[in-house]
Amino acid sequence: MKKLSLFLLFITCFLVTGCGKNSESDVLADLDKKVNDGKGYVMTGTLEVLNNDDIYNYEVETAYKKDDYYKITLTNTSNNHEQIILKNDDGVFVLTRVSTQQKNLIV
């Protein structure tokens, strides 16, 4: 009885997942439409930079808005140093912030 119910469950799952209404081209067309109609996005990730024998790790956050506006924030994970690259109607700017931890160390 257990084998029969397990077999029926397997067949049911196979039929439900295998008989979807969207083909691969339909899914790709929907994705392409959503990407082109989007007004912006936000991505986060990590960046590892190898410079000679030194390795620098950064947390990266990228925000993009339609009409080519963007903001990229790079934060060094070891010393919390933050740099922002910003593009708007006035131009492209690179801003550097000193974190609170660094201020306390400098003073």
PDB file as gemmi writes it, atoms N, CA and C in Angstrom:
CRYST1    1.000    1.000    1.000  90.00  90.00  90.00 P 1                      
ATOM      1  N   MET A   1       0.821  -1.197   0.000  1.00  0.00           N  
ATOM      2  CA  MET A   1       0.000   0.000   0.000  1.00  0.00           C  
ATOM      3  C   MET A   1       0.867   1.264   0.000  1.00  0.00           C  
ATOM      4  N   LYS A   2       1.950   1.245   0.785  1.00  0.00           N  
ATOM      5  CA  LYS A   2       2.838   2.394   0.841  1.00  0.00           C  
ATOM      6  C   LYS A   2       3.505   2.622  -0.509  1.00  0.00           C  
ATOM      7  N   LYS A   3       3.889   1.526  -1.172  1.00  0.00           N  
ATOM      8  CA  LYS A   3       4.545   1.646  -2.475  1.00  0.00           C  
ATOM      9  C   LYS A   3       3.597   2.235  -3.504  1.00  0.00           C  
ATOM     10  N   LEU A   4       2.353   1.811  -3.475  1.00  0.00           N  
ATOM     11  CA  LEU A   4       1.366   2.313  -4.430  1.00  0.00           C  
ATOM     12  C   LEU A   4       1.092   3.800  -4.201  1.00  0.00           C  
ATOM     13  N   SER A   5       0.930   4.205  -2.963  1.00  0.00           N  
ATOM     14  CA  SER A   5       0.666   5.621  -2.687  1.00  0.00           C  
ATOM     15  C   SER A   5       1.898   6.477  -3.022  1.00  0.00           C  
ATOM     16  N   LEU A   6       3.092   5.973  -2.768  1.00  0.00           N  
ATOM     17  CA  LEU A   6       4.314   6.692  -3.127  1.00  0.00           C  
ATOM     18  C   LEU A   6       4.434   6.818  -4.641  1.00  0.00           C  
ATOM     19  N   PHE A   7       4.089   5.743  -5.354  1.00  0.00           N  
ATOM     20  CA  PHE A   7       4.145   5.761  -6.814  1.00  0.00           C  
ATOM     21  C   PHE A   7       3.129   6.763  -7.382  1.00  0.00           C  
ATOM     22  N   LEU A   8       1.917   6.785  -6.851  1.00  0.00           N  
ATOM     23  CA  LEU A   8       0.902   7.726  -7.314  1.00  0.00           C  
ATOM     24  C   LEU A   8       1.300   9.166  -7.008  1.00  0.00           C  
ATOM     25  N   LEU A   9       1.911   9.391  -5.865  1.00  0.00           N  
ATOM     26  CA  LEU A   9       2.386  10.725  -5.519  1.00  0.00           C  
ATOM     27  C   LEU A   9       3.486  11.177  -6.488  1.00  0.00           C  
ATOM     28  N   PHE A  10       4.389  10.266  -6.822  1.00  0.00           N  
ATOM     29  CA  PHE A  10       5.462  10.572  -7.762  1.00  0.00           C  
ATOM     30  C   PHE A  10       4.896  10.893  -9.145  1.00  0.00           C  
ATOM     31  N   ILE A  11       3.972  10.112  -9.623  1.00  0.00           N  
ATOM     32  CA  ILE A  11       3.361  10.343 -10.940  1.00  0.00           C  
ATOM     33  C   ILE A  11       2.601  11.664 -10.949  1.00  0.00           C  
ATOM     34  N   THR A  12       1.870  11.961  -9.897  1.00  0.00           N  
ATOM     35  CA  THR A  12       1.127  13.216  -9.812  1.00  0.00           C  
ATOM     36  C   THR A  12       2.079  14.415  -9.850  1.00  0.00           C  
ATOM     37  N   CYS A  13       3.147  14.355  -9.069  1.00  0.00           N  
ATOM     38  CA  CYS A  13       4.135  15.444  -9.075  1.00  0.00           C  
ATOM     39  C   CYS A  13       4.769  15.589 -10.451  1.00  0.00           C  
ATOM     40  N   PHE A  14       5.061  14.474 -11.091  1.00  0.00           N  
ATOM     41  CA  PHE A  14       5.673  14.502 -12.419  1.00  0.00           C  
ATOM     42  C   PHE A  14       4.739  15.150 -13.433  1.00  0.00           C  
ATOM     43  N   LEU A  15       3.473  14.806 -13.400  1.00  0.00           N  
ATOM     44  CA  LEU A  15       2.515  15.365 -14.349  1.00  0.00           C  
ATOM     45  C   LEU A  15       2.252  16.845 -14.090  1.00  0.00           C  
ATOM     46  N   VAL A  16       2.186  17.230 -12.831  1.00  0.00           N  
ATOM     47  CA  VAL A  16       1.909  18.624 -12.501  1.00  0.00           C  
ATOM     48  C   VAL A  16       3.078  19.516 -12.913  1.00  0.00           C  
ATOM     49  N   THR A  17       4.292  19.080 -12.643  1.00  0.00           N  
ATOM     50  CA  THR A  17       5.450  19.914 -12.978  1.00  0.00           C  
ATOM     51  C   THR A  17       5.829  19.810 -14.443  1.00  0.00           C  
ATOM     52  N   GLY A  18       5.578  18.698 -15.069  1.00  0.00           N  
ATOM     53  CA  GLY A  18       5.976  18.501 -16.460  1.00  0.00           C  
ATOM     54  C   GLY A  18       5.012  19.065 -17.468  1.00  0.00           C  
ATOM     55  N   CYS A  19       3.819  19.361 -17.081  1.00  0.00           N  
ATOM     56  CA  CYS A  19       2.804  19.834 -18.023  1.00  0.00           C  
ATOM     57  C   CYS A  19       2.506  21.313 -17.820  1.00  0.00           C  
ATOM     58  N   GLY A  20       3.524  22.116 -17.656  1.00  0.00           N  
ATOM     59  CA  GLY A  20       3.325  23.548 -17.474  1.00  0.00           C  
ATOM     60  C   GLY A  20       2.868  24.195 -18.770  1.00  0.00           C  
ATOM     61  N   LYS A  21       2.208  25.328 -18.687  1.00  0.00           N  
ATOM     62  CA  LYS A  21       1.674  25.978 -19.879  1.00  0.00           C  
ATOM     63  C   LYS A  21       2.694  26.870 -20.571  1.00  0.00           C  
ATOM     64  N   ASN A  22       3.781  27.246 -19.888  1.00  0.00           N  
ATOM     65  CA  ASN A  22       4.777  28.135 -20.465  1.00  0.00           C  
ATOM     66  C   ASN A  22       5.965  27.344 -20.998  1.00  0.00           C  
ATOM     67  N   SER A  23       6.358  27.657 -22.217  1.00  0.00           N  
ATOM     68  CA  SER A  23       7.541  27.032 -22.782  1.00  0.00           C  
ATOM     69  C   SER A  23       8.771  27.890 -22.433  1.00  0.00           C  
ATOM     70  N   GLU A  24       9.929  27.425 -22.828  1.00  0.00           N  
ATOM     71  CA  GLU A  24      11.155  28.170 -22.541  1.00  0.00           C  
ATOM     72  C   GLU A  24      11.147  29.530 -23.236  1.00  0.00           C  
ATOM     73  N   SER A  25      10.676  29.570 -24.468  1.00  0.00           N  
ATOM     74  CA  SER A  25      10.645  30.844 -25.199  1.00  0.00           C  
ATOM     75  C   SER A  25       9.645  31.814 -24.577  1.00  0.00           C  
ATOM     76  N   ASP A  26       8.525  31.308 -24.040  1.00  0.00           N  
ATOM     77  CA  ASP A  26       7.556  32.171 -23.357  1.00  0.00           C  
ATOM     78  C   ASP A  26       8.163  32.801 -22.105  1.00  0.00           C  
ATOM     79  N   VAL A  27       8.891  31.993 -21.350  1.00  0.00           N  
ATOM     80  CA  VAL A  27       9.511  32.495 -20.123  1.00  0.00           C  
ATOM     81  C   VAL A  27      10.568  33.537 -20.456  1.00  0.00           C  
ATOM     82  N   LEU A  28      11.394  33.284 -21.485  1.00  0.00           N  
ATOM     83  CA  LEU A  28      12.419  34.248 -21.876  1.00  0.00           C  
ATOM     84  C   LEU A  28      11.809  35.545 -22.405  1.00  0.00           C  
ATOM     85  N   ALA A  29      10.717  35.439 -23.153  1.00  0.00           N  
ATOM     86  CA  ALA A  29      10.047  36.641 -23.658  1.00  0.00           C  
ATOM     87  C   ALA A  29       9.466  37.459 -22.507  1.00  0.00           C  
ATOM     88  N   ASP A  30       8.865  36.805 -21.515  1.00  0.00           N  
ATOM     89  CA  ASP A  30       8.328  37.509 -20.347  1.00  0.00           C  
ATOM     90  C   ASP A  30       9.445  38.191 -19.558  1.00  0.00           C  
ATOM     91  N   LEU A  31      10.565  37.502 -19.393  1.00  0.00           N  
ATOM     92  CA  LEU A  31      11.696  38.081 -18.678  1.00  0.00           C  
ATOM     93  C   LEU A  31      12.251  39.290 -19.420  1.00  0.00           C  
ATOM     94  N   ASP A  32      12.389  39.179 -20.729  1.00  0.00           N  
ATOM     95  CA  ASP A  32      12.892  40.287 -21.543  1.00  0.00           C  
ATOM     96  C   ASP A  32      11.968  41.501 -21.435  1.00  0.00           C  
ATOM     97  N   LYS A  33      10.664  41.260 -21.452  1.00  0.00           N  
ATOM     98  CA  LYS A  33       9.701  42.353 -21.340  1.00  0.00           C  
ATOM     99  C   LYS A  33       9.799  43.033 -19.978  1.00  0.00           C  
ATOM    100  N   LYS A  34       9.935  42.242 -18.911  1.00  0.00           N  
ATOM    101  CA  LYS A  34      10.036  42.815 -17.570  1.00  0.00           C  
ATOM    102  C   LYS A  34      11.318  43.624 -17.406  1.00  0.00           C  
ATOM    103  N   VAL A  35      12.407  43.136 -17.985  1.00  0.00           N  
ATOM    104  CA  VAL A  35      13.667  43.868 -17.881  1.00  0.00           C  
ATOM    105  C   VAL A  35      13.580  45.191 -18.634  1.00  0.00           C  
ATOM    106  N   ASN A  36      13.023  45.181 -19.828  1.00  0.00           N  
ATOM    107  CA  ASN A  36      12.935  46.402 -20.631  1.00  0.00           C  
ATOM    108  C   ASN A  36      11.911  47.397 -20.088  1.00  0.00           C  
ATOM    109  N   ASP A  37      10.869  46.918 -19.419  1.00  0.00           N  
ATOM    110  CA  ASP A  37       9.848  47.801 -18.858  1.00  0.00           C  
ATOM    111  C   ASP A  37      10.204  48.296 -17.453  1.00  0.00           C  
ATOM    112  N   GLY A  38      11.258  47.743 -16.859  1.00  0.00           N  
ATOM    113  CA  GLY A  38      11.633  48.109 -15.493  1.00  0.00           C  
ATOM    114  C   GLY A  38      12.127  49.540 -15.413  1.00  0.00           C  
ATOM    115  N   LYS A  39      11.863  50.170 -14.297  1.00  0.00           N  
ATOM    116  CA  LYS A  39      12.285  51.550 -14.098  1.00  0.00           C  
ATOM    117  C   LYS A  39      13.586  51.636 -13.315  1.00  0.00           C  
ATOM    118  N   GLY A  40      14.026  50.541 -12.737  1.00  0.00           N  
ATOM    119  CA  GLY A  40      15.266  50.550 -11.983  1.00  0.00           C  
ATOM    120  C   GLY A  40      15.490  49.216 -11.300  1.00  0.00           C  
ATOM    121  N   TYR A  41      16.633  49.103 -10.666  1.00  0.00           N  
ATOM    122  CA  TYR A  41      16.942  47.885  -9.921  1.00  0.00           C  
ATOM    123  C   TYR A  41      17.954  48.212  -8.833  1.00  0.00           C  
ATOM    124  N   VAL A  42      18.082  47.299  -7.884  1.00  0.00           N  
ATOM    125  CA  VAL A  42      19.075  47.396  -6.818  1.00  0.00           C  
ATOM    126  C   VAL A  42      19.742  46.032  -6.712  1.00  0.00           C  
ATOM    127  N   MET A  43      21.083  46.032  -6.702  1.00  0.00           N  
ATOM    128  CA  MET A  43      21.839  44.793  -6.558  1.00  0.00           C  
ATOM    129  C   MET A  43      22.838  44.948  -5.417  1.00  0.00           C  
ATOM    130  N   THR A  44      23.100  43.872  -4.730  1.00  0.00           N  
ATOM    131  CA  THR A  44      24.140  43.864  -3.706  1.00  0.00           C  
ATOM    132  C   THR A  44      25.056  42.679  -3.965  1.00  0.00           C  
ATOM    133  N   GLY A  45      26.289  42.809  -3.524  1.00  0.00           N  
ATOM    134  CA  GLY A  45      27.243  41.723  -3.706  1.00  0.00           C  
ATOM    135  C   GLY A  45      28.534  42.019  -2.984  1.00  0.00           C  
ATOM    136  N   THR A  46      29.505  41.156  -3.186  1.00  0.00           N  
ATOM    137  CA  THR A  46      30.821  41.339  -2.603  1.00  0.00           C  
ATOM    138  C   THR A  46      31.846  41.413  -3.723  1.00  0.00           C  
ATOM    139  N   LEU A  47      32.892  42.167  -3.482  1.00  0.00           N  
ATOM    140  CA  LEU A  47      33.968  42.365  -4.447  1.00  0.00           C  
ATOM    141  C   LEU A  47      35.277  42.081  -3.741  1.00  0.00           C  
ATOM    142  N   GLU A  48      36.119  41.275  -4.375  1.00  0.00           N  
ATOM    143  CA  GLU A  48      37.429  40.967  -3.827  1.00  0.00           C  
ATOM    144  C   GLU A  48      38.479  41.481  -4.796  1.00  0.00           C  
ATOM    145  N   VAL A  49      39.356  42.358  -4.319  1.00  0.00           N  
ATOM    146  CA  VAL A  49      40.400  42.953  -5.148  1.00  0.00           C  
ATOM    147  C   VAL A  49      41.745  42.421  -4.671  1.00  0.00           C  
ATOM    148  N   LEU A  50      42.513  41.857  -5.594  1.00  0.00           N  
ATOM    149  CA  LEU A  50      43.847  41.349  -5.284  1.00  0.00           C  
ATOM    150  C   LEU A  50      44.857  42.337  -5.839  1.00  0.00           C  
ATOM    151  N   ASN A  51      45.650  42.954  -4.955  1.00  0.00           N  
ATOM    152  CA  ASN A  51      46.660  43.939  -5.332  1.00  0.00           C  
ATOM    153  C   ASN A  51      48.002  43.458  -4.783  1.00  0.00           C  
ATOM    154  N   ASN A  52      48.851  42.938  -5.669  1.00  0.00           N  
ATOM    155  CA  ASN A  52      50.111  42.296  -5.269  1.00  0.00           C  
ATOM    156  C   ASN A  52      49.801  41.185  -4.274  1.00  0.00           C  
ATOM    157  N   ASP A  53      50.213  41.318  -3.034  1.00  0.00           N  
ATOM    158  CA  ASP A  53      49.934  40.284  -2.030  1.00  0.00           C  
ATOM    159  C   ASP A  53      48.770  40.646  -1.124  1.00  0.00           C  
ATOM    160  N   ASP A  54      48.188  41.820  -1.310  1.00  0.00           N  
ATOM    161  CA  ASP A  54      47.094  42.280  -0.457  1.00  0.00           C  
ATOM    162  C   ASP A  54      45.746  41.947  -1.090  1.00  0.00           C  
ATOM    163  N   ILE A  55      44.815  41.544  -0.249  1.00  0.00           N  
ATOM    164  CA  ILE A  55      43.450  41.265  -0.697  1.00  0.00           C  
ATOM    165  C   ILE A  55      42.522  42.237   0.025  1.00  0.00           C  
ATOM    166  N   TYR A  56      41.715  42.951  -0.742  1.00  0.00           N  
ATOM    167  CA  TYR A  56      40.746  43.894  -0.201  1.00  0.00           C  
ATOM    168  C   TYR A  56      39.344  43.378  -0.505  1.00  0.00           C  
ATOM    169  N   ASN A  57      38.497  43.350   0.501  1.00  0.00           N  
ATOM    170  CA  ASN A  57      37.113  42.902   0.346  1.00  0.00           C  
ATOM    171  C   ASN A  57      36.170  44.082   0.510  1.00  0.00           C  
ATOM    172  N   TYR A  58      35.212  44.181  -0.392  1.00  0.00           N  
ATOM    173  CA  TYR A  58      34.250  45.277  -0.382  1.00  0.00           C  
ATOM    174  C   TYR A  58      32.833  44.724  -0.459  1.00  0.00           C  
ATOM    175  N   GLU A  59      31.928  45.371   0.246  1.00  0.00           N  
ATOM    176  CA  GLU A  59      30.499  45.154   0.078  1.00  0.00           C  
ATOM    177  C   GLU A  59      30.034  46.181  -0.950  1.00  0.00           C  
ATOM    178  N   VAL A  60      29.345  45.751  -1.985  1.00  0.00           N  
ATOM    179  CA  VAL A  60      28.945  46.632  -3.080  1.00  0.00           C  
ATOM    180  C   VAL A  60      27.423  46.664  -3.159  1.00  0.00           C  
ATOM    181  N   GLU A  61      26.869  47.867  -3.261  1.00  0.00           N  
ATOM    182  CA  GLU A  61      25.437  48.029  -3.512  1.00  0.00           C  
ATOM    183  C   GLU A  61      25.282  48.958  -4.711  1.00  0.00           C  
ATOM    184  N   THR A  62      24.554  48.493  -5.705  1.00  0.00           N  
ATOM    185  CA  THR A  62      24.341  49.251  -6.932  1.00  0.00           C  
ATOM    186  C   THR A  62      22.858  49.524  -7.089  1.00  0.00           C  
ATOM    187  N   ALA A  63      22.513  50.783  -7.303  1.00  0.00           N  
ATOM    188  CA  ALA A  63      21.129  51.167  -7.564  1.00  0.00           C  
ATOM    189  C   ALA A  63      21.094  51.891  -8.905  1.00  0.00           C  
ATOM    190  N   TYR A  64      20.189  51.462  -9.779  1.00  0.00           N  
ATOM    191  CA  TYR A  64      20.059  52.062 -11.101  1.00  0.00           C  
ATOM    192  C   TYR A  64      18.630  52.537 -11.289  1.00  0.00           C  
ATOM    193  N   LYS A  65      18.474  53.698 -11.891  1.00  0.00           N  
ATOM    194  CA  LYS A  65      17.158  54.232 -12.210  1.00  0.00           C  
ATOM    195  C   LYS A  65      17.157  54.602 -13.682  1.00  0.00           C  
ATOM    196  N   LYS A  66      16.019  54.418 -14.326  1.00  0.00           N  
ATOM    197  CA  LYS A  66      15.903  54.719 -15.749  1.00  0.00           C  
ATOM    198  C   LYS A  66      16.419  56.119 -16.056  1.00  0.00           C  
ATOM    199  N   ASP A  67      16.842  56.355 -17.250  1.00  0.00           N  
ATOM    200  CA  ASP A  67      17.481  57.589 -17.717  1.00  0.00           C  
ATOM    201  C   ASP A  67      18.928  57.680 -17.229  1.00  0.00           C  
ATOM    202  N   ASP A  68      19.553  56.544 -16.978  1.00  0.00           N  
ATOM    203  CA  ASP A  68      20.975  56.447 -16.640  1.00  0.00           C  
ATOM    204  C   ASP A  68      21.377  57.180 -15.370  1.00  0.00           C  
ATOM    205  N   TYR A  69      20.569  57.071 -14.325  1.00  0.00           N  
ATOM    206  CA  TYR A  69      20.957  57.544 -13.007  1.00  0.00           C  
ATOM    207  C   TYR A  69      21.410  56.329 -12.213  1.00  0.00           C  
ATOM    208  N   TYR A  70      22.529  56.442 -11.538  1.00  0.00           N  
ATOM    209  CA  TYR A  70      22.949  55.318 -10.718  1.00  0.00           C  
ATOM    210  C   TYR A  70      23.732  55.782  -9.500  1.00  0.00           C  
ATOM    211  N   LYS A  71      23.798  54.874  -8.512  1.00  0.00           N  
ATOM    212  CA  LYS A  71      24.545  55.097  -7.284  1.00  0.00           C  
ATOM    213  C   LYS A  71      25.215  53.779  -6.925  1.00  0.00           C  
ATOM    214  N   ILE A  72      26.524  53.819  -6.780  1.00  0.00           N  
ATOM    215  CA  ILE A  72      27.289  52.635  -6.408  1.00  0.00           C  
ATOM    216  C   ILE A  72      27.970  52.930  -5.082  1.00  0.00           C  
ATOM    217  N   THR A  73      27.742  52.083  -4.103  1.00  0.00           N  
ATOM    218  CA  THR A  73      28.341  52.243  -2.786  1.00  0.00           C  
ATOM    219  C   THR A  73      29.317  51.105  -2.549  1.00  0.00           C  
ATOM    220  N   LEU A  74      30.577  51.446  -2.291  1.00  0.00           N  
ATOM    221  CA  LEU A  74      31.620  50.465  -1.986  1.00  0.00           C  
ATOM    222  C   LEU A  74      32.022  50.651  -0.529  1.00  0.00           C  
ATOM    223  N   THR A  75      31.928  49.590   0.260  1.00  0.00           N  
ATOM    224  CA  THR A  75      32.306  49.661   1.661  1.00  0.00           C  
ATOM    225  C   THR A  75      33.385  48.621   1.938  1.00  0.00           C  
ATOM    226  N   ASN A  76      34.549  49.083   2.375  1.00  0.00           N  
ATOM    227  CA  ASN A  76      35.647  48.184   2.711  1.00  0.00           C  
ATOM    228  C   ASN A  76      35.276  47.442   3.988  1.00  0.00           C  
ATOM    229  N   THR A  77      35.316  46.119   3.964  1.00  0.00           N  
ATOM    230  CA  THR A  77      34.861  45.346   5.117  1.00  0.00           C  
ATOM    231  C   THR A  77      35.854  45.370   6.274  1.00  0.00           C  
ATOM    232  N   SER A  78      37.124  45.648   5.997  1.00  0.00           N  
ATOM    233  CA  SER A  78      38.104  45.610   7.085  1.00  0.00           C  
ATOM    234  C   SER A  78      38.118  46.906   7.903  1.00  0.00           C  
ATOM    235  N   ASN A  79      37.986  48.067   7.252  1.00  0.00           N  
ATOM    236  CA  ASN A  79      38.065  49.318   8.006  1.00  0.00           C  
ATOM    237  C   ASN A  79      36.810  50.181   7.887  1.00  0.00           C  
ATOM    238  N   ASN A  80      35.772  49.670   7.241  1.00  0.00           N  
ATOM    239  CA  ASN A  80      34.476  50.341   7.119  1.00  0.00           C  
ATOM    240  C   ASN A  80      34.544  51.645   6.322  1.00  0.00           C  
ATOM    241  N   HIS A  81      35.571  51.816   5.495  1.00  0.00           N  
ATOM    242  CA  HIS A  81      35.715  52.999   4.640  1.00  0.00           C  
ATOM    243  C   HIS A  81      34.686  52.899   3.516  1.00  0.00           C  
ATOM    244  N   GLU A  82      33.978  53.987   3.246  1.00  0.00           N  
ATOM    245  CA  GLU A  82      32.894  53.951   2.259  1.00  0.00           C  
ATOM    246  C   GLU A  82      33.159  54.955   1.151  1.00  0.00           C  
ATOM    247  N   GLN A  83      32.915  54.516  -0.080  1.00  0.00           N  
ATOM    248  CA  GLN A  83      33.047  55.392  -1.238  1.00  0.00           C  
ATOM    249  C   GLN A  83      31.784  55.259  -2.069  1.00  0.00           C  
ATOM    250  N   ILE A  84      31.266  56.391  -2.553  1.00  0.00           N  
ATOM    251  CA  ILE A  84      30.020  56.403  -3.324  1.00  0.00           C  
ATOM    252  C   ILE A  84      30.290  57.034  -4.680  1.00  0.00           C  
ATOM    253  N   ILE A  85      29.858  56.353  -5.729  1.00  0.00           N  
ATOM    254  CA  ILE A  85      29.915  56.892  -7.085  1.00  0.00           C  
ATOM    255  C   ILE A  85      28.478  57.208  -7.468  1.00  0.00           C  
ATOM    256  N   LEU A  86      28.222  58.458  -7.846  1.00  0.00           N  
ATOM    257  CA  LEU A  86      26.870  58.926  -8.085  1.00  0.00           C  
ATOM    258  C   LEU A  86      26.799  59.607  -9.446  1.00  0.00           C  
ATOM    259  N   LYS A  87      25.814  59.243 -10.255  1.00  0.00           N  
ATOM    260  CA  LYS A  87      25.594  59.909 -11.539  1.00  0.00           C  
ATOM    261  C   LYS A  87      24.170  60.426 -11.569  1.00  0.00           C  
ATOM    262  N   ASN A  88      24.038  61.728 -11.832  1.00  0.00           N  
ATOM    263  CA  ASN A  88      22.723  62.345 -11.973  1.00  0.00           C  
ATOM    264  C   ASN A  88      22.795  63.382 -13.089  1.00  0.00           C  
ATOM    265  N   ASP A  89      21.833  64.276 -13.164  1.00  0.00           N  
ATOM    266  CA  ASP A  89      21.810  65.286 -14.227  1.00  0.00           C  
ATOM    267  C   ASP A  89      23.002  66.244 -14.161  1.00  0.00           C  
ATOM    268  N   ASP A  90      23.564  66.441 -12.981  1.00  0.00           N  
ATOM    269  CA  ASP A  90      24.666  67.381 -12.819  1.00  0.00           C  
ATOM    270  C   ASP A  90      26.023  66.784 -13.182  1.00  0.00           C  
ATOM    271  N   GLY A  91      26.135  65.483 -13.310  1.00  0.00           N  
ATOM    272  CA  GLY A  91      27.400  64.858 -13.662  1.00  0.00           C  
ATOM    273  C   GLY A  91      27.654  63.603 -12.856  1.00  0.00           C  
ATOM    274  N   VAL A  92      28.925  63.196 -12.855  1.00  0.00           N  
ATOM    275  CA  VAL A  92      29.356  62.013 -12.110  1.00  0.00           C  
ATOM    276  C   VAL A  92      30.208  62.486 -10.934  1.00  0.00           C  
ATOM    277  N   PHE A  93      29.912  61.989  -9.746  1.00  0.00           N  
ATOM    278  CA  PHE A  93      30.598  62.410  -8.532  1.00  0.00           C  
ATOM    279  C   PHE A  93      31.118  61.189  -7.785  1.00  0.00           C  
ATOM    280  N   VAL A  94      32.288  61.346  -7.165  1.00  0.00           N  
ATOM    281  CA  VAL A  94      32.854  60.322  -6.290  1.00  0.00           C  
ATOM    282  C   VAL A  94      32.932  60.929  -4.897  1.00  0.00           C  
ATOM    283  N   LEU A  95      32.203  60.346  -3.972  1.00  0.00           N  
ATOM    284  CA  LEU A  95      32.152  60.842  -2.600  1.00  0.00           C  
ATOM    285  C   LEU A  95      32.842  59.842  -1.683  1.00  0.00           C  
ATOM    286  N   THR A  96      33.638  60.337  -0.764  1.00  0.00           N  
ATOM    287  CA  THR A  96      34.314  59.471   0.194  1.00  0.00           C  
ATOM    288  C   THR A  96      33.877  59.878   1.588  1.00  0.00           C  
ATOM    289  N   ARG A  97      33.415  58.886   2.347  1.00  0.00           N  
ATOM    290  CA  ARG A  97      32.984  59.137   3.722  1.00  0.00           C  
ATOM    291  C   ARG A  97      33.956  58.472   4.679  1.00  0.00           C  
ATOM    292  N   VAL A  98      34.213  59.144   5.773  1.00  0.00           N  
ATOM    293  CA  VAL A  98      35.012  58.546   6.834  1.00  0.00           C  
ATOM    294  C   VAL A  98      34.038  58.024   7.868  1.00  0.00           C  
ATOM    295  N   SER A  99      34.176  56.766   8.220  1.00  0.00           N  
ATOM    296  CA  SER A  99      33.234  56.177   9.166  1.00  0.00           C  
ATOM    297  C   SER A  99      33.480  56.692  10.573  1.00  0.00           C  
ATOM    298  N   THR A 100      32.555  56.434  11.468  1.00  0.00           N  
ATOM    299  CA  THR A 100      32.666  56.865  12.854  1.00  0.00           C  
ATOM    300  C   THR A 100      33.849  56.180  13.530  1.00  0.00           C  
ATOM    301  N   GLN A 101      34.085  54.919  13.188  1.00  0.00           N  
ATOM    302  CA  GLN A 101      35.205  54.200  13.782  1.00  0.00           C  
ATOM    303  C   GLN A 101      36.519  54.872  13.411  1.00  0.00           C  
ATOM    304  N   GLN A 102      36.654  55.291  12.176  1.00  0.00           N  
ATOM    305  CA  GLN A 102      37.880  55.935  11.749  1.00  0.00           C  
ATOM    306  C   GLN A 102      38.055  57.290  12.432  1.00  0.00           C  
ATOM    307  N   LYS A 103      36.985  58.037  12.613  1.00  0.00           N  
ATOM    308  CA  LYS A 103      37.082  59.323  13.295  1.00  0.00           C  
ATOM    309  C   LYS A 103      37.605  59.133  14.712  1.00  0.00           C  
ATOM    310  N   ASN A 104      37.102  58.102  15.382  1.00  0.00           N  
ATOM    311  CA  ASN A 104      37.555  57.841  16.743  1.00  0.00           C  
ATOM    312  C   ASN A 104      39.020  57.445  16.761  1.00  0.00           C  
ATOM    313  N   LEU A 105      39.474  56.740  15.754  1.00  0.00           N  
ATOM    314  CA  LEU A 105      40.880  56.342  15.715  1.00  0.00           C  
ATOM    315  C   LEU A 105      41.790  57.521  15.407  1.00  0.00           C  
ATOM    316  N   ILE A 106      41.319  58.461  14.581  1.00  0.00           N  
ATOM    317  CA  ILE A 106      42.137  59.592  14.197  1.00  0.00           C  
ATOM    318  C   ILE A 106      42.259  60.600  15.335  1.00  0.00           C  
ATOM    319  N   VAL A 107      41.205  60.815  16.069  1.00  0.00           N  
ATOM    320  CA  VAL A 107      41.181  61.841  17.114  1.00  0.00           C  
ATOM    321  C   VAL A 107      41.964  61.448  18.302  1.00  0.00           C  
TER     322      VAL A 107                                                      
END                                                                             
